[in-house]
Amino acid sequence: MKFKILMAGIVALVISCSSMGIAGQSGTEQKKPGEIEVVEITLEAMVEAVDHDARKVTLKDANGKTVTIDVKNQVENLSQVDVGDVVEIKYIESVAIQVFAADQVETGVNTIAAAKGAESGEKPAVVAMKETTVVVTIEAIDKEHQAVTLKDSQGESKTVKVRNPENLEKVVIGDKVMIMHIQAIGVSVTEKISE
């Protein structure tokens, strides 16, 4: 249950962080372009066999395919895993891109990461998240080739083709582009529910 609450919190964080730049603009200025993409994958498998001494677990998916994995020593509470338990893996990745006026944000890179595991004596579970935010400056706009040149805080420049050429009408040289990349994974083991 704690796992599901933590994963729900991460989903909310992905959505709110990804949309904060878009919601933060006043209605009086020209709306700068922004875009969000979120991918979510959920996998579930049943524990077919457990070798606690060798730290190996055999999992079987819904299609009957089995795989045996070596469980690293960092995984705590392996002794709590039993045949018939259900392993759920949820992976979420989000990329949000938002353009700001030149004076609204500073260029640079910021990364934060966090992880939380199960308490001692509980079934194994872990939730981990990494967020990287990069802010670059629009150095040049090439409408003919539908591209912009972006410069990072180290002075390195790169020209990229834009996905939506109509957005080139909404940006000017000197605008800042914020790219926020969030990855989150949650793994939990729960007892099989009796039918």
ABEGO torsion letter per residue (X at the ends): XAAAAAAAAAAAAAAAAAAAAAAABBAABBBBBBBBBBBBBBBBBBBABBBAAAGBBBBBBAAGBBBBBBBBAABBGAAABBBGBBBBBBBBBBBBBBBBBAAABBBEBBBBBBBBBBBBGBBBBBBBBBBBBBBBBBABBBAAAGBBBBBBAAGBBBBBBBABAAAAAABBBGBBBBBBBBBBBBBBBBBBBBX
